Amino acid sequence: MPEESLNYYILFANYTHGLALKELLSREQLPARIAPTPRSIQGKLSCGMSLLVKAEDIDAVRECMERNRAEYYDIVAMPCQIQPRRDRYC
């Protein structure tokens, strides 16, 4: 599977850690979207929030997280689930 078709979900133990990392990444001008955590990877976490990062940005995001000692639970790679033609009937 080509790496471009992967998305990375950054998982958190709580919503506060997720929002703190989102703010940090925004300050560093690194793209990330707040997204619901897919049920298949949520596991025992009570927080259903994750940050969605594209494959081409994950290395810079990891460096930023390491440099700033950001708190997170895990980073999980999954095939892209976004379907741009979803709900279009014409």
LUMPA-577199 format. One record per residue: residue number from 1; residue in three letters; x, y, z of N, C-alpha, C, CB in turn. Coordinates in steps of 0.05 Angstrom, whole numbers, plus 5000, padded with zeros to 4 digits. Glycine has a CB too. Layout:
SITE  bake  kollum   n.x   n.y   n.z  ca.x  ca.y  ca.z   c.x   c.y   c.z  cb.x  cb.y  cb.z
SITE   NUM     Ala     X     Y     Z     X     Y     Z     X     Y     Z     X     Y     Z
...
//
This chain:
SITE  bake  kollum   n.x   n.y   n.z  ca.x  ca.y  ca.z   c.x   c.y   c.z  cb.x  cb.y  cb.z
SITE     1     Met  5017  4976  5000  5000  5000  5000  5018  5025  5000  4981  5000  5024
SITE     2     Pro  5014  5043  4981  5030  5067  4981  5026  5084  5006  5024  5084  4956
SITE     3     Glu  5047  5096  5016  5045  5112  5040  5026  5135  5037  5072  5122  5049
SITE     4     Glu  5022  5146  5013  5004  5169  5009  4975  5162  5016  5006  5179  4981
SITE     5     Ser  4968  5136  5015  4940  5129  5020  4936  5123  5050  4933  5104  5004
SITE     6     Leu  4956  5128  5067  4954  5125  5095  4948  5152  5109  4979  5112  5107
SITE     7     Asn  4932  5150  5130  4928  5172  5148  4937  5163  5175  4897  5182  5149
SITE     8     Tyr  4946  5182  5191  4956  5176  5218  4937  5188  5238  4985  5185  5222
SITE     9     Tyr  4928  5172  5257  4911  5182  5279  4928  5183  5304  4886  5163  5283
SITE    10     Ile  4929  5207  5316  4943  5210  5342  4921  5208  5363  4958  5238  5343
SITE    11     Leu  4925  5189  5381  4905  5183  5402  4913  5195  5428  4901  5152  5404
SITE    12     Phe  4893  5201  5445  4898  5215  5470  4882  5201  5492  4890  5244  5468
SITE    13     Ala  4892  5204  5517  4878  5194  5540  4855  5212  5547  4897  5191  5564
SITE    14     Asn  4858  5238  5540  4836  5256  5546  4835  5279  5526  4838  5268  5575
SITE    15     Tyr  4813  5293  5525  4808  5314  5506  4827  5338  5509  4779  5324  5508
SITE    16     Thr  4835  5343  5534  4853  5366  5540  4880  5362  5526  4857  5368  5570
SITE    17     His  4891  5338  5527  4917  5333  5513  4914  5336  5483  4927  5304  5520
SITE    18     Gly  4892  5328  5472  4887  5331  5443  4886  5360  5435  4862  5317  5435
SITE    19     Leu  4871  5376  5450  4869  5405  5443  4895  5419  5447  4847  5418  5460
SITE    20     Ala  4911  5411  5467  4937  5424  5471  4956  5418  5447  4950  5413  5497
SITE    21     Leu  4955  5393  5438  4972  5386  5415  4962  5400  5390  4973  5356  5410
SITE    22     Lys  4936  5402  5386  4925  5416  5362  4935  5445  5362  4895  5415  5362
SITE    23     Glu  4934  5458  5385  4943  5486  5387  4973  5488  5382  4937  5497  5415
SITE    24     Leu  4989  5469  5392  5018  5469  5387  5024  5466  5358  5031  5447  5403
SITE    25     Leu  5010  5447  5345  5015  5442  5316  5006  5467  5300  5000  5417  5307
SITE    26     Ser  4985  5480  5308  4976  5504  5294  4997  5526  5296  4949  5514  5305
SITE    27     Arg  5009  5529  5320  5030  5550  5323  5054  5544  5306  5038  5551  5353
SITE    28     Glu  5060  5518  5302  5083  5509  5285  5075  5508  5256  5093  5482  5295
SITE    29     Gln  5050  5515  5249  5040  5514  5222  5041  5486  5210  5055  5534  5205
SITE    30     Leu  5035  5466  5226  5034  5438  5217  5005  5430  5215  5050  5419  5236
SITE    31     Pro  4997  5419  5192  4968  5412  5188  4960  5387  5204  4962  5408  5159
SITE    32     Ala  4937  5390  5217  4925  5367  5232  4895  5374  5235  4939  5361  5259
SITE    33     Arg  4878  5354  5234  4849  5358  5237  4839  5343  5261  4833  5350  5212
SITE    34     Ile  4821  5356  5276  4808  5341  5298  4788  5322  5285  4794  5361  5318
SITE    35     Ala  4789  5297  5293  4772  5276  5281  4763  5256  5303  4787  5261  5258
SITE    36     Pro  4740  5244  5299  4733  5223  5317  4751  5199  5313  4703  5214  5313
SITE    37     Thr  4758  5186  5335  4775  5162  5334  4760  5139  5322  4787  5155  5362
SITE    38     Pro  4769  5126  5301  4755  5103  5290  4752  5082  5312  4770  5091  5266
SITE    39     Arg  4729  5070  5313  4723  5050  5334  4742  5026  5333  4695  5040  5331
SITE    40     Ser  4752  5020  5309  4769  4997  5306  4796  5001  5320  4774  4991  5277
SITE    41     Ile  4804  5026  5326  4829  5030  5340  4826  5044  5367  4847  5047  5322
SITE    42     Gln  4802  5050  5375  4797  5064  5400  4806  5048  5424  4768  5072  5402
SITE    43     Gly  4801  5022  5424  4809  5005  5446  4797  5013  5472  4839  5005  5448
SITE    44     Lys  4815  5015  5493  4805  5020  5520  4805  5050  5527  4823  5006  5540
SITE    45     Leu  4811  5067  5508  4811  5095  5513  4783  5106  5516  4826  5110  5490
SITE    46     Ser  4779  5123  5535  4753  5135  5538  4750  5160  5521  4748  5143  5568
SITE    47     Cys  4772  5172  5512  4771  5195  5495  4766  5187  5466  4797  5212  5498
SITE    48     Gly  4746  5197  5454  4739  5190  5426  4750  5210  5406  4710  5188  5423
SITE    49     Met  4767  5229  5416  4779  5249  5398  4807  5241  5390  4779  5277  5413
SITE    50     Ser  4814  5247  5365  4841  5243  5355  4848  5265  5337  4843  5215  5341
SITE    51     Leu  4873  5267  5330  4882  5285  5309  4890  5269  5284  4907  5303  5319
SITE    52     Leu  4880  5278  5262  4885  5264  5237  4907  5279  5222  4858  5263  5219
SITE    53     Val  4928  5264  5215  4951  5276  5201  4956  5260  5176  4976  5276  5220
SITE    54     Lys  4962  5274  5154  4968  5260  5129  4996  5249  5129  4965  5279  5105
SITE    55     Ala  5001  5229  5113  5027  5215  5112  5050  5234  5107  5026  5194  5091
SITE    56     Glu  5046  5254  5089  5069  5272  5082  5076  5291  5105  5062  5288  5058
SITE    57     Asp  5059  5293  5126  5064  5311  5148  5072  5297  5174  5040  5328  5153
SITE    58     Ile  5070  5271  5175  5074  5257  5200  5102  5260  5212  5067  5228  5197
SITE    59     Asp  5123  5260  5195  5150  5262  5206  5154  5289  5220  5170  5259  5183
SITE    60     Ala  5145  5311  5207  5147  5337  5220  5131  5339  5245  5138  5359  5200
SITE    61     Val  5107  5326  5245  5090  5326  5269  5104  5311  5292  5062  5314  5263
SITE    62     Arg  5115  5288  5286  5129  5272  5306  5153  5288  5318  5139  5245  5295
SITE    63     Glu  5168  5301  5301  5190  5317  5311  5181  5339  5329  5206  5330  5287
SITE    64     Cys  5159  5353  5322  5148  5374  5338  5138  5363  5365  5124  5387  5324
SITE    65     Met  5125  5340  5365  5115  5327  5390  5138  5320  5408  5098  5303  5383
SITE    66     Glu  5160  5309  5396  5183  5301  5412  5197  5325  5424  5202  5284  5395
SITE    67     Arg  5201  5346  5408  5214  5370  5416  5200  5384  5439  5217  5389  5392
SITE    68     Asn  5173  5383  5439  5157  5396  5459  5146  5378  5480  5134  5410  5445
SITE    69     Arg  5154  5353  5479  5145  5332  5499  5115  5332  5501  5158  5338  5526
SITE    70     Ala  5102  5331  5479  5072  5331  5478  5062  5304  5489  5062  5335  5450
SITE    71     Glu  5040  5305  5503  5028  5281  5515  5008  5269  5495  5014  5287  5542
SITE    72     Tyr  5011  5244  5489  4993  5229  5472  4994  5200  5479  5000  5233  5442
SITE    73     Tyr  4974  5184  5470  4973  5156  5477  4986  5139  5456  4943  5148  5480
SITE    74     Asp  4981  5144  5431  4991  5127  5410  4988  5141  5383  4977  5098  5409
SITE    75     Ile  5002  5131  5363  4999  5140  5335  4993  5115  5319  5024  5156  5324
SITE    76     Val  4971  5115  5305  4962  5092  5290  4958  5099  5260  4936  5080  5301
SITE    77     Ala  4971  5084  5243  4968  5087  5214  4944  5071  5204  4994  5079  5198
SITE    78     Met  4927  5083  5188  4904  5069  5176  4901  5078  5147  4878  5075  5192
SITE    79     Pro  4890  5061  5130  4884  5069  5103  4864  5093  5103  4872  5046  5087
SITE    80     Cys  4867  5111  5084  4850  5134  5082  4820  5125  5080  4857  5152  5058
SITE    81     Gln  4804  5136  5097  4775  5129  5097  4758  5151  5086  4766  5121  5125
SITE    82     Ile  4770  5173  5078  4755  5196  5068  4747  5190  5039  4771  5222  5070
SITE    83     Gln  4721  5192  5034  4710  5186  5007  4698  5212  4997  4689  5163  5008
SITE    84     Pro  4713  5226  4979  4703  5252  4970  4677  5252  4955  4724  5265  4953
SITE    85     Arg  4669  5229  4943  4644  5227  4928  4621  5217  4945  4648  5209  4904
SITE    86     Arg  4626  5214  4971  4605  5204  4989  4582  5223  4990  4616  5199  5017
SITE    87     Asp  4558  5213  4989  4533  5228  4990  4529  5247  4966  4532  5245  5015
SITE    88     Arg  4542  5241  4944  4537  5256  4919  4522  5237  4901  4563  5266  4906
SITE    89     Tyr  4500  5246  4891  4482  5229  4875  4480  5236  4846  4455  5229  4887
SITE    90     Cys  4496  5256  4838  4495  5265  4810  4522  5261  4797  4485  5294  4807
//
